[in-house]
């Protein structure tokens, strides 16, 4: 089990999210109301087949950021997530880490700007 808090960095500012849900052994939710106008929710979920090798096993990490106006009305929710998945057998954490680093390295401001402009 991960700790009762998770630290993330957003625009060079450290944020500490507290665990608010862990009733399901395969998921946990962390939350921070950073200000009156922004909050962060980090969700970690695992999908594990009952029989290994029969179905996909996946691991999701998702960050949702809600922005509110000064009256507390939701303006927008922005989300970013990553999923590690293995279709047959047990995944190799070293390989998945390399693959995650490859995507993170590619996701520069320039490249992600292309994605947000709907280039592919």
N, C-alpha and C positions, 0 to 999 in steps of 0.2 A: 504494500500500500504506500502511496505517496504521502507526503507530510500533510499537516493541517493547513499549510499555506504554500502558495506557489508564487515565485517572483518572476515577473516578465519585465521587459524594457520596451517602452513605447516612446519613440522620438527622443532617445537618450535619457529618458526619465524612468526610474525604477518604480514598479507598481507591485504591491503585495496583495494577492487575492486570497481570501480565506475560504476553506472548504465549507460548503453549505449543504451538501448532499452527498451521501455515500451509502444509502440503504441497499442499493444493488451492488453486489460484489464485482460487477463488470463495468461500473461507471462511477464517476464522481463529478461534482460541479463545484467550481470556485467562483467567488464573486467579490467585486470591489465597487462601491459607489464612490467614485473618485472625486466627484463634486456634485453640485446641484444639477449640472447639465451633462454629465457623462458617467456611464457605468460600464464595467467590464464583466463578462461571464466567460470562463474557460471551462469547457466540457471535455472530459476524457471518457471514451466508451470503447468497449471491446466486444466483438462478436466472435464467439468461439463455438465451433460446431460440436455437437455431442460426440461425434466420432471423427477423430483426426483423419485427414486425407480424403474425406468424403465431400467436404464443402469448403468454402472460403473462410479463413480466419482473418479478421481485420481489426485495426486499432486506429481510432479516430481521435484527433486533438482539434478542437474548434474554439476559436475566439470570436465572441459576439460583442460589439461595442455599440451601445445605445447613446444617442445624443438627444437632449431635451432642450426646449426653449426655457426662458426664465420663469414661465408659468408651470413648468413640469410636463408640458405636452411633448410626446415623442416626435422628434423631427425625422430621424432615420435610424436604421440599424445597419451596421456594416459588419460583415463576417469574413473570416478567413479560416480555412481548415486544411488539414493534411490527413491522409489515410495511408497507413501501411497495410499491405494485403498479401496473403500467400494463398494460392489456389490449391496446391497439392502438398501435403506434408507440413512439416513445421518450418516456419520462416526462420531465417538466420538474422539475428539482431544486428550483427556486424554489417551484413549486406544492406539491410534496410536503412541503417544509419548512413552508409555511403550514398545510397539513393536519395535520402532526405537532404544530405549536404549538397548533392548535385543540383537538386531543384532550388534549394536556398541560394546557392551560388549563382544560379541563372537568374533568379528573381531580382535583378537590379532595378533601380528606378526606371531606367530606359526600357528594359525588356517588359517590365510590368506595365509601363505606360502603353506599350503596344497592345498588350492583352486588354487593358481597360478601354482602348480605342477599337476593340473587337478585331484586331489583326490576328491572323493565325497562320 
